[in-house]
């Protein structure tokens, strides 16, 4: 799979820009009031942002695939178990989304071509010598649909909340904006893999 270097740098800048709001939420919000589920969602958002940044960066990333796979197995298990356990309906939807996102990252790490040029054991997105797309392309197509739909619905909820001038919990607008951008990025990465 090959992505033009200029596109890869553009995506790198977008994902790097998401680091700031993710870190700001984690360092400034009162999670004693907002709850542990909100903190966990913010940690998952930061983790996904770092992983996406590493995948699209033309510089590569020093963490091998096996390390990321271990992180995403634990993340998927944690959030899917939280979604099954239930509790607050809002948290259940968010937990399910983060669990599915971690599973999608696992799939992406396993199903993408891996190359030797620059990335070593990291999946190859920028290497022009890489050929081939995702294994099991139907799964990738499902991911494109899910993340594109999630991004659109997140933007719709954000716009409706702003129009209604409802008072949202601290960090909610930042969290929704990051989720919309991340979902769009995930949909785009899966679409690029399908086009390869």
N, C-alpha and C positions, 0 to 999 in steps of 0.2 A: 504494500500500500504506500503510495507516495503522495505527499501534500506539498504544494509549492512552498518554498522557504518563506516567501513574503506572506503567504496566508498563515503559515505556522507561527511566524513572529507576531502577526496581528492577533492570533488566538492566544499566544503567550502573554501579550500585553493585557488582553481582556481578563484572563484567568489570574494574572498577577495583581490586577486592580481589585479583584474580588477578595484578595487576602486581607486588605485593610478593613473592610466592614466586618469580615468574619472575626478577625482578631479584636477589633473594637468592641463587638458585642461580648466576646468572651472575657474581656478585661474590664468592661464598665457596667454591664448589666447586673442587677440585683437578682441572682438566681434563687435566693432564699424566698423571694416573693413570686418570681416567675415559675419556679419549679424545676426539679431535676430533669424532667423530660425536655424542657426547653433548652437547658444547658447541653444535654446529650445531642439534641438536634443541631445545635450550633457547633459542637465538636465534630459531628458527622459532616456538616457543611464545610468546615475547614479542611477536614481530611480529603473530601472529594475534590475540593479546589486545588489542593497541593498535588493530588494524583493527576488531575486533568492538566495542570500546569506542566508537570513532568512529562506527560505523554506528548504534548504538542510542542514542547520546547525543542528547537533545533540543536540545542546544546546537549540534550540527553539528560539522564538523571542517574546518580550513583547507586540508587537502591535497586537491587535485582528484582525480577518479576516474582520470584518465590517469596520475598519479603512482603511485597504488596499483596500477593495472594493470601498470605497468612492474615494480614491486617483486615482484608475485606471478608474473609471467611468469618472472623470474629465479629466484625461489624454487621454482616448480614444475619448471623445467628442471633446477635443481641437484639437488633431491631425487629426482626421477624417474630422472635419470642415475645417481645414487648407488644407487638401488634396483636398477637394471638391472646395474650393475657388480658388485653382489653384495658379498661379504665376509661379515661376521658376520650370521647369520640374524636376530638380534634387531634389528640396525641396519637391515637390509633392510626389515623390517616397518614400523619407525618411519619410515624414509625414504619408503616408499611412502605411508604415512599423511600425512606432511607434504606430499608432492607432490600427493596427491589433495585435501588441504585447501586448498592454494594454487590448484589448478584450480577448486575449488568457490567460492573467494573471487572468482576471475576471472569465473566464471559469474554469481555474485551481483551483482558490480559492473556487468556488462554487461546482465543480464536484468532488474534491478530498475527500477521507474519512477524517473525523476529529476525533481526539482521545483525551483521557484524560491524557495519560502518557507523561508527560514532556512538551507537546505543548499546552495543554488546548484547546483553541478554534482555534488554528492554525492548518492548514492542516497537516496531519501526513504522513511523508515520511520515517522516520527512525524507528518509533515504530513497533517493531516486532509483537505486539498484533493486529495491525490494519489489517483488511481484506478488500478485495474489491478493485476495480479499479475505473476508471472514470465513471461517469454517461455520457450517450451519447457518447459511444466510437468512433463513426464515426467522431465526431468533434475532438476528440483527435488524431485520425489517420490523419485527414486533417492538424492538427497542426504539427504533426511529419513531414509530407511531406513538408509543407510550410517552416518550420524553417530549416530543413536539406537542402532544395534547396537554401534558402536564404544564409545560411552559405557557401555553396559551391560556389555560384555565387559571394559572397563578397570576398572570397579567390581568385577566378579567376580574379576579377577586380583588386585586390591588387597586384597580381603577374604580371598581364599585365602592370600595371602602373609602377612597379619597373623595368620590362624589358625594357619598352619604355623610362625609365628615364624622365618621364614627371614631371614637377614641379607642385606639388599638393599644395593646400592651407594648411596653418599651421594646424596641428592636424589631417589631413585627414588619414594618415597611422595608427595613434593610434586609431582613430574612427572606421576605417574599421576592424582593428584587434579585437577590443572589440566587434564589431557587429558580427563578425564571431564566436568568442568564445561564446557569449551570444546565438546566434542562435543554435549553436551545443548543448549548455546546455539546451535550451528550448526543442529542438527535443528529447534529451535524457530523460528529465523529463517526457515528454508526452509518450515516448516509454515505460518507466518504469511503468507508470500508466496503459498502455494497457496490459503489461505483467502480471500485478498483478491479 
